[in-house]
Amino acid sequence: MKTCSVCGATFDETVAPDSVFLEAGAWLSEEVWQDAGQLCPQCLENRARLAMMYAHDINQG
């Protein structure tokens, strides 16, 4: 069990992603913000949704 660095919730990092937003959040965590393994699934999903809406510099391909 780990503690989320954003919200403070405890989470199990070994649980497999079960949504596309969780997968996207995990990717962003690794590739963009370099904080992989530090955020809970809910914060990863929220980050992905917010990045999709507001992080246009990341979304341009």
N, C-alpha and C positions, 0 to 999 in steps of 0.2 A: 504494500500500500504506500502511496505517495500523497503529498499534499500539493494541491494546485497553487502555483505562484501568483495567480490572478485572484481567485475567489476564496482560497483557503480550504476548499472541500477535499476530503480524502478520496482517492480513486485507485483502481487497479489498472496499472499500465499494460497488463498482459491481455486485456480484453480486446478482441478483434473489432475493427471498425464495422459498424452496421448501417452507416448512412454515407451518402456521397459528401455531405458537408463535413462529416468527421474525417473522411479521407482527405478532403481538400484542406481542412484545418491542420491535419498532421503534416501534409506537404508544406504548407506555409510555415509551419513551426520549424521544419527542418531547413528549408531552402531560403526563407526570407528573414525570419526573426531569430534563427539559431537558438531556440529554446525548446527543442524537442524533448519530450518526456516530462516536461514541467507543468503542462496544463491538463486539466481534467477534460473528459469528452465534451461536456457542455460548453466550456470555454473555447475548445477547438472548433466546435460547430458554430458558435457565435462569431468567432474570428473569421471563419470562412464566409459566413453570410455578410458580415460587414465589409470584408475585403471585396466581395463580389459587387457590392453596391457602391463603395466609396474609394477603393484603392485602384484607381484607373491606371496608374503607372505600372502596377503589377499585372493587370488584366490585358494590357496591350501585348500582342504577340507578334 
